[in-house]
Amino acid sequence: MEIILKYFSDFTPGQLEQFQLLGNLYKEWNEKINVISRKDIDSLYEKHVLHSLSIAAAFEFEPGTEIIDIGTGGGFPGIPLAIFFPEVKFHLADSIAKKLKVVDTVAEAIGLKNLTTQHTRAEEIKNRKFDFAVSRAVAPLKDLWKWSRPLLHSKPRTSNSQLQPGLICLKGGDLAKEIQESGTRPHMIEITELFREDFFKEKYLLYVRR
């Protein structure tokens, strides 16, 4: 938890409590369902929570913004972002029902009111639009963009929004070939520019505008 407070300080007591509760909740659930790599569970706050919050360090979402988390797994980046942005609505989708059970239980346990889940593949979602899609390395950029593009509004819904609707995803390694194959021109941010931790070397935020 200390590593979160190293980079963020402007939390309400309620948000602090929600972040603190995540540690034990994920440890308990990970013993039943392997939602996080067993070797990573002790560094949950760095490798999962802070990693997710790199999106919050780089982007400011307006109240009322609607965001879909594609392939959320155990709730990353969606749950940390939903704590960070209590006035933003998050919809977490995954094709594996047991992982969403963990998400629902964790969200209920910490009192998250701005999060919903859906057991589905992103490409099967119809008749819904979002301001942003977020994702954490669940598929190549080409696929993520193909799935998220139809789900995004074509332009900002609020006049004071500085951001064009788009896909924001967390990626690692040499991405040149993956970006080329995607046919997109993402804005790239090195996460070590946000958080000076060895774990984030060669890890990036990619933002593809709609």
N, C-alpha and C positions, 0 to 999 in steps of 0.2 A: 504493500500500500504506500510505503514511503516514496517509492519511485514515481507514483502518480503526483504526489504533493511536491516533488522536486520540480515539476514542470507546470503544474496548475495549482492555483491557490484560491480562486474565487468561487468556492463551492458553498452552498448552503449546508447547514447541519444535516438536513435530510439527504442531500446528495452524498455527503461524506459517509453517512450510515449505509446507504445503498451500495456504494463502492466497497465498503468494508465487509459487508455481508457476502459479497460474491466469492471470496476466498473459500470459506467453509462450505457454501452451497455447491460449488463446483467440485470440491474434494469429495463430498458425499456422493454426488451424482456420478462422478467418474469411477467410483468403485462399483457402480451398478451397470453403467453404460459408458463405453469408452468414447466420450465426446471430445476429449483433449488428449494428446499424446501423454502417456504415463510419465515420461521423463520431463515433460513440460509443466506438469501440474504445480510443482513447487515454484515455478517462475511465471505463474499465471498473470501476475500484475504487469510484468514487463512484456512478455511474449504475446499476450492476448489482449489485456485491457489497454495498456499504453499504446501498443501497436494499433489498436482500433481507434484510439483517441488522436492519432496523428491526423486523422481526417478533421477532427475538431480544431486541431492546432492550425490547420491550413485553410479551413473554410468556415464561414459564418452563415448559418442557416436562419432565415427569418422565421418568427413564430407563424404557425399554420402550414409551414412547408411539409410536404408528404414525400417520404423516402421509402423505397423498397430495398431490402437487403436480399440479394440473390444468392442462394446457396448458403444460408446463414449457419448451417451446422449447429453447434451448441450455442449460437447467439452472438457471433462476432462477425462484423463489427457492431451489429445492431444494438445489443443490450448496453454496452458502454456509451454509445452515442445517444441512446434514449435517456440514459441518466443525465448525460451532459446537457442535452437539449430538451428539457421537459415540455416545451411548448411546440415541439416538432412531432409529427406523427410518423411512426415507423411501422412498416409491414414486413415481417420476416418470413421469407419463403424457403422451403427446402423440400426435397423429394423423399426424405427419410423421416418417417413419422416419429420414431422414438427420440430423435434429436429434438424435434419440436416439442415433445413432451417435457424435455428438460428445460427448454426455453420458456414454455408456459409456466412451469412450476417455479423457476427462478424469478421470472417477472412478477408472479403473484406474491412470492415470498418477500420481495423487496418493495412491493407496492408500486410497480410501474403501471401507470394508467395510459400511457401514450404509445403502447405497443400492441400490435395484433400479429397473428401468425396464420400461415396457410400452407397446408400440405399439398404441394404441387411443384411442377417444374415451371420455371419462369416463362418458357415459351407457350405454356398452356393458359396463362392468365389473360383473360379477355375483359373488355369493357371497363378497364381501370387505367387511370393515368397518374403518373407521379412526377414530382419536380426533379428528383434525382434517383439514380440507382447506385447502391454501394455494393461492394463485393470484396472478398478476401481470397484471391488466388484459387478460385474454385474451377477455373477453366481458362483456356487461352483467350487473349483479348478479343480476337476475331469473334469467338462465340459469345462472350459477354456482351459485346456491342450489338451483335445480331439479336440477342434476347432482350436487351434493355431498351434499344432504340424505339421499338413500337410501344413501349410502356411509358415513354416520356412525353410530357407536354412540349409543344413546339416552341414556346416562348415563356419567359417568366410571368407568373400570375400576379405578382405584386410590383408596383411601380418602383419601390425602393430596393428591390432585389438587385444586387450587383452581379449575380451569377446567372449565366444561361443554364437551363436544364441540361443535365448530362450524366455520364457514368463516372463515378469515382471509385477506383479500385486499388487495392494494395497488392503489389507485385515484388518479386525479388529476382536477382541475378541479371544476366545479360539479356536484355529485352529487345535488342535491335531486330532480330528476325521475327519475333512475335509481333512487334509493332508494324513492321513492313507487311506481314501477311494479313494484318487486320484491316489495312487500307485506311487507318485513322491517323490523325496527327495529334496525339495527346500532349497536354501540358504535363511535364514531369517534375516532381519535387523529390529530392533525396531526403529520406526521413532523418538522416544524420544532421541535416540542417535544422531540424526541429528538436530532436532529442539526441544528445551527444552520448550515445551508448553503443558499445561494440556490437551488440545484437543487431542494430539497425544498419550496419554497413551493407551496401549493395541491396538495400530495400527502398522501394519507391512508392510514391503516390502518383497515379495516372488519372488525369481528368480529361475526358473526351466530351466536348460540347455537342449538344443535339443539333 
